[in-house]
Amino acid sequence: AHYEQLKPLLDYLVPRMADVGIHRGRILMARDLQQMASYLRRGSVDLISETAGNSSVLEGRGVAHAFVIAEREGDVRYHSLFFVRNDSPIQTLQDLRGHTVAFQSPNSTSAYYLPAAQLLGMGGALEPLLSPMDKPVPGRIGYLFARTELNVATWVHKGLVDAGVLSNQDWVDPRRVPPAFVRDMRIIGRSEDVPRAVMLARAGLDPRVEARLRELLLAAADDPAAADALRKFMGTSRFVAIEPRDRAALSRLGQGVQRVRREVE
């Protein structure tokens, strides 16, 4: 599935890079972020698309750097939303102590890394739970992974957990949070904005190659020949340059991810 999303963009880029020495390209899959970091370190991969959370990990390891942002579903940036049932006594993030929260998955930026780092930053202590039936020790915030966005919303709506976290995009997607659920729930907090999806170049990549990649990606939305490749590339509408606020957000997120891995995982 990922191959079919990536190959059209590769086929668009390669023929337009001959003057910087690029004449062919291929898709290389990695089973996890550690293997991708190894590929980047060895020079086996030059260009990668990642979430903001994983991008911050790769940048922290010095194997790649973000250089372009992909706009998807109409958004260049997004954030996390914390929500509870309308009848919940929880009013703020501080009130989550002693309660349970559902994240989506250990690899999610908006539904794990970003909100978990925010909770740690406000002085919260996170405790993994084995099931929704478990309760955290007093003063700590218990958490579980619900696996899908719909499960996160359902667990909160049915009272299996006290709070949930999803991206602002998922919150307004009826496939992930049914309108009937939204009417019964309310938002109690949000995170800062981070880039929706990031394109990274391998550390040490020829500057001429990186410059041409940036040029082609930023201009792709205005080239009819790129329309199909963009659409298949996970619904990308365009690529935009990274602004200073994006780099600052990625840097803060990277510090947060490191803290989550150190104190929670």
C-alpha positions as CSV (number, residue, x, y, z in Angstrom):
1,A,0.0,0.0,0.0
2,H,2.8,2.4,0.8
3,Y,4.6,1.5,-2.4
4,E,1.7,2.6,-4.5
5,Q,1.6,5.9,-2.6
6,L,5.3,6.6,-3.0
7,K,6.2,5.4,-6.4
8,P,4.3,8.1,-8.5
9,L,6.1,10.9,-6.7
10,L,9.4,9.2,-7.2
11,D,8.6,8.8,-10.9
12,Y,7.7,12.5,-11.1
13,L,10.9,13.7,-9.4
14,V,13.6,11.5,-11.0
15,P,13.3,12.6,-14.6
16,R,13.6,16.2,-13.5
17,M,16.9,15.7,-11.6
18,A,19.2,14.6,-14.3
19,D,21.3,17.8,-14.3
20,V,22.2,17.1,-10.6
21,G,23.3,13.6,-11.3
22,I,20.1,11.7,-10.5
23,H,19.0,9.2,-13.2
24,R,17.1,6.5,-11.3
25,G,15.3,6.0,-8.0
26,R,13.7,3.2,-6.0
27,I,11.5,2.7,-3.0
28,L,13.1,1.1,0.1
29,M,10.9,0.0,2.9
30,A,11.9,-0.2,6.6
31,R,10.1,-2.3,9.2
32,D,10.5,0.4,11.9
33,L,12.1,3.8,12.7
34,Q,15.3,2.2,13.9
35,Q,15.9,0.4,10.6
36,M,15.1,3.6,8.7
37,A,17.7,5.5,10.8
38,S,20.2,2.8,9.8
39,Y,19.3,3.2,6.1
40,L,19.8,6.9,6.4
41,R,23.1,6.6,8.2
42,R,24.4,4.2,5.5
43,G,23.2,6.5,2.7
44,S,20.7,3.9,1.4
45,V,17.8,6.4,1.7
46,D,17.9,10.0,0.6
47,L,14.3,11.3,1.0
48,I,11.7,10.3,3.5
49,S,8.2,11.3,4.5
50,E,7.4,11.1,8.2
51,T,5.2,12.4,11.0
52,A,6.4,15.3,13.1
53,G,7.1,13.0,16.0
54,N,9.2,10.5,14.1
55,S,10.9,13.4,12.2
56,S,12.0,14.8,15.6
57,V,13.5,11.4,16.5
58,L,15.5,11.2,13.2
59,E,16.7,14.7,13.5
60,G,17.7,14.1,17.1
61,R,19.8,11.1,15.9
62,G,21.5,13.4,13.3
63,V,20.6,11.1,10.4
64,A,18.2,13.5,8.6
65,H,16.7,17.0,8.6
66,A,13.3,18.3,7.8
67,F,13.2,20.6,4.7
68,V,9.7,20.7,3.4
69,I,6.2,20.3,4.9
70,A,3.3,18.4,3.1
71,E,-0.2,19.8,3.3
72,R,-2.7,17.1,3.8
73,E,-6.5,17.2,4.3
74,G,-6.3,21.0,3.8
75,D,-3.9,21.5,6.8
76,V,-0.2,22.3,7.0
77,R,-0.2,22.0,10.8
78,Y,-2.4,20.3,13.4
79,H,-2.7,19.8,17.1
80,S,-4.0,17.4,19.8
81,L,-7.3,17.8,21.5
82,F,-8.1,16.4,25.0
83,F,-11.7,15.5,25.5
84,V,-14.1,14.1,28.1
85,R,-17.8,13.3,28.4
86,N,-20.1,16.3,29.1
87,D,-21.0,14.8,32.5
88,S,-17.3,14.4,33.6
89,P,-16.1,16.3,36.6
90,I,-12.8,16.9,34.8
91,Q,-12.5,20.5,33.7
92,T,-8.8,21.0,32.9
93,L,-5.7,19.0,32.1
94,Q,-4.6,19.3,35.7
95,D,-7.7,17.4,36.8
96,L,-6.5,14.3,34.9
97,R,-4.4,13.2,37.9
98,G,-6.0,10.0,39.3
99,H,-7.9,9.4,36.0
100,T,-7.4,7.5,32.8
101,V,-6.7,8.7,29.3
102,A,-6.8,6.8,26.0
103,F,-4.0,7.4,23.4
104,Q,-4.2,5.9,19.9
105,S,-0.9,4.1,19.3
106,P,2.8,4.3,20.4
107,N,3.7,5.8,17.0
108,S,1.2,8.6,16.8
109,T,2.3,12.2,17.0
110,S,-1.0,13.8,17.8
111,A,-2.5,11.0,19.8
112,Y,0.5,10.0,21.9
113,Y,3.9,11.8,21.7
114,L,2.5,15.4,21.6
115,P,-0.1,15.0,24.4
116,A,2.0,12.8,26.5
117,A,4.9,15.3,26.4
118,Q,2.4,18.1,27.3
119,L,1.2,16.2,30.3
120,L,4.7,15.5,31.5
121,G,5.5,19.2,31.0
122,M,2.8,20.3,33.3
123,G,4.1,18.0,36.0
124,G,1.9,15.0,35.4
125,A,3.2,11.5,35.9
126,L,2.0,8.8,33.4
127,E,1.3,5.2,34.4
128,P,0.7,2.5,31.8
129,L,-2.4,0.4,32.5
130,L,-3.2,-3.2,31.4
131,S,-6.9,-2.6,30.6
132,P,-9.6,0.1,30.9
133,M,-10.7,-1.6,34.1
134,D,-7.4,-0.7,35.8
135,K,-7.0,2.5,37.8
136,P,-3.8,4.5,38.3
137,V,-2.4,5.1,41.7
138,P,-3.6,8.4,43.3
139,G,-1.9,11.5,41.7
140,R,-0.8,9.7,38.5
141,I,-2.4,9.7,35.1
142,G,-3.2,6.2,33.8
143,Y,-3.0,5.6,30.0
144,L,-3.8,2.9,27.5
145,F,-3.6,2.6,23.7
146,A,-6.9,2.1,21.9
147,R,-5.3,1.4,18.6
148,T,-7.7,3.4,16.4
149,E,-9.2,6.9,16.5
150,L,-12.7,5.5,16.6
151,N,-11.8,3.3,19.6
152,V,-10.4,6.3,21.5
153,A,-13.7,8.2,21.0
154,T,-15.8,5.1,21.8
155,W,-13.9,4.3,25.0
156,V,-14.5,7.9,26.3
157,H,-18.1,7.9,25.2
158,K,-18.9,4.6,26.9
159,G,-17.1,5.6,30.0
160,L,-14.3,3.0,29.8
161,V,-11.7,5.8,30.2
162,D,-12.1,9.3,31.6
163,A,-10.5,11.2,28.7
164,G,-9.1,10.7,25.2
165,V,-6.8,12.5,22.8
166,L,-7.1,12.9,19.0
167,S,-5.9,15.4,16.5
168,N,-8.2,18.3,15.6
169,Q,-8.6,16.7,12.1
170,D,-9.8,13.4,13.6
171,W,-12.2,15.3,15.9
172,V,-14.2,16.7,13.0
173,D,-14.0,13.4,10.9
174,P,-17.3,11.6,11.4
175,R,-15.7,8.3,10.5
176,R,-13.5,8.6,13.5
177,V,-15.7,10.5,15.9
178,P,-19.4,10.1,15.1
179,P,-21.5,13.2,15.4
180,A,-23.6,11.6,18.1
181,F,-20.4,11.2,20.2
182,V,-19.3,14.8,19.7
183,R,-22.6,16.0,21.1
184,D,-22.0,14.1,24.3
185,M,-18.3,15.2,24.8
186,R,-16.4,18.4,25.3
187,I,-12.8,19.6,24.8
188,I,-10.7,20.4,28.0
189,G,-7.4,21.2,26.4
190,R,-5.2,21.3,23.3
191,S,-1.5,21.1,22.4
192,E,0.5,23.5,20.3
193,D,0.5,23.2,16.5
194,V,3.1,21.0,14.8
195,P,3.7,20.3,11.1
196,R,1.1,17.8,9.7
197,A,3.6,15.7,7.7
198,V,7.3,16.4,7.1
199,M,9.7,15.6,4.2
200,L,13.3,14.9,5.4
201,A,16.6,14.7,3.5
202,R,19.4,12.5,4.5
203,A,22.2,14.1,6.5
204,G,25.1,14.5,4.1
205,L,23.0,14.5,0.9
206,D,24.6,16.5,-1.9
207,P,23.4,20.1,-1.4
208,R,22.6,20.4,-5.1
209,V,20.3,17.4,-5.0
210,E,18.5,18.6,-1.9
211,A,18.1,22.1,-3.4
212,R,16.5,20.5,-6.6
213,L,14.3,18.3,-4.5
214,R,13.1,21.4,-2.5
215,E,12.5,23.3,-5.7
216,L,10.5,20.5,-7.4
217,L,8.4,19.8,-4.3
218,L,7.5,23.4,-3.6
219,A,6.5,23.9,-7.3
220,A,4.7,20.6,-7.7
221,A,1.2,22.0,-6.9
222,D,1.5,24.4,-9.9
223,D,2.5,21.6,-12.3
224,P,-0.4,19.7,-13.9
225,A,2.0,16.7,-14.5
226,A,2.4,16.3,-10.7
227,A,-1.3,16.3,-9.9
228,D,-1.8,12.5,-9.9
229,A,1.5,11.9,-7.9
230,L,0.4,14.4,-5.3
231,R,-3.0,12.9,-4.9
232,K,-1.6,9.4,-4.5
233,F,1.0,10.6,-2.0
234,M,-1.3,10.2,1.0
235,G,-3.7,12.9,-0.3
236,T,-1.0,15.7,-0.4
237,S,-2.3,18.9,-1.9
238,R,1.0,20.8,-1.9
239,F,4.4,21.2,-0.3
240,V,5.3,24.3,1.6
241,A,8.6,25.7,3.0
242,I,9.3,25.2,6.7
243,E,8.9,28.4,8.7
244,P,10.9,29.3,11.9
245,R,7.9,28.5,14.0
246,D,7.8,25.0,12.5
247,R,11.4,24.3,13.3
248,A,10.9,25.6,16.9
249,A,7.8,23.4,17.3
250,L,9.8,20.3,15.9
251,S,12.6,21.1,18.3
252,R,10.2,21.3,21.3
253,L,8.5,18.1,20.2
254,G,11.9,16.4,19.9
255,Q,12.6,17.2,23.5
256,G,9.2,16.1,24.5
257,V,9.6,12.7,22.7
258,Q,12.9,12.1,24.4
259,R,11.3,12.8,27.8
260,V,8.4,10.5,27.0
261,R,10.8,7.7,26.1
262,R,12.9,8.3,29.1
263,E,10.2,8.7,31.7
264,V,7.2,6.7,30.4
265,E,8.3,4.0,28.0
